[in-house]
Amino acid sequence: MADYPTLQEMGIHNPQQIDRYSLQTVNNVDILRIVYLRKKGSLLPVSKRFRFGRAEKLILAEGDHRAAQIHHEISPFVRKVLSELDQIVAGKRNRRNQLEIIKEEMQRLQEDTSSRLAYMQTLIDDL
């Protein structure tokens, strides 16, 4: 556990159960999704999402001291998290595993979409 202090700080107490992760940026917010390998019947969540704001950095334009741009970059904390996650998942990746992951993600997306569409249909029917 002491090997992953940043993950521990985030409340992740079983890093050995981490299977994979993904990072997306939406509107200057980094969204980290961590997917766990859980035993069948476990009541623990299969995945967790964490949101991190991007750090703002003011960059002056060359030659013009009045012109400046705000640049958003990944926070140092998120860099530490990604480094620890890379250590955990490095040995778990291979081509066959990647295909299985893509299939799982497509199935999960299809299930989520189907349930949302069904919910929206019930809202329409109630009107």
N, C-alpha and C positions, 0 to 999 in steps of 0.2 A: 504494500500500500504506500510506503514511503517513496516508492519509485515514481509515483504519479501525484505529486502534491497539488498541482493545478486542478486535476480532475477531482481530487478529494475536496478541494475548496468549493467546487461546483456541486458537491453532494453526491458524487459517484463513488459508491463504496465497494463495488464489485467490478473493477476494470477488466478482470479476466473474462467476464461474460460479454464484453463488447465484441461484436462481429464486424461492424463496418460503420462508416460515418459519411455524411455529405455536408457540404457547405455551400450555401447560396447567398447572394447579396441582393436585397430588395430595398430600394429607397434608402440607401446608406445604412442599412441594418444587415449584419451578418446573421444568418439563420443556420445554426448547426443542428443537424439531426444525427443522433447516435442510435444505432440499431444493436440490440442485444440478442444473444443466443439464449433462449429460455427453455427450460424443460417443459415437456407437454403437461398441461394442467396448471402451470404456474399462473398466479394471479398478478404477477409483476408486469408492467408494461413492456411491450416488445420494442418500443422506441420512445425517445424523449427528444424534445426540441428546446433549444436554448437560443435566445436572441441577444445580440451584442451590438451596440451602437458603434459606428465607425468614428475614428478620431479625425477631427478637423485640423487641417494644416494650411496656413496662409502662405502662398507662394507668390513672391514678387516677380513681375515680368522683367526680363532682361532689358536694360537700357531705359526703361520707363519706371521711375520710382513711385509713380502714382497708380500704376495698374497692378492689381493683385488678383489672384484667383484662390478660391477655397478648394482644397483638394482633400478628399476623404480617403483614409487608408485604414487597413485592418489594425485592430488594437494589439498591443504587445501581449496582452492576456490571451487573446485568441491565438496568437502565434504559438504561445507556450502550450495551449490546449492541443493544437494541431500536431505539434511535435510529439507530445505524449501519445496521442491517438495513433500517429504513424508508427510509433514503436510497438504498440499493441497489435495493430492489424497487419503489419508488414509481412509476417509469416503466413497469414491466412489468405492471401490473394494468389489466384492463378486463373488461367483462362476459363477453365470449366466452371470454377466458382463464380466468376464474373457473369457467365451466361445464366447461371442459376439465380444470381442476384437480380439481373435484369428481368427475368421471368417473374420472380417474386414481386418486384416493384410494379411491373405491369399489371399483375393480378390484383395487388393492393389498390392501385389506381382505379382499376375497373370496378372493384367492389365499392370503393368510396364514391365513385361517380354514380353507380347504380343506386346506392342508398340515398344519395342527395337528390337524384332525379325522382325517386319514389316519394321522398318527403315533399318535394316541390309539387308533385302531382296531387298529393293529399291536400296541400294548401289550395291548389286550384279547385279541387273538387269541393272544398269547404266553402268556396265563394259561390 
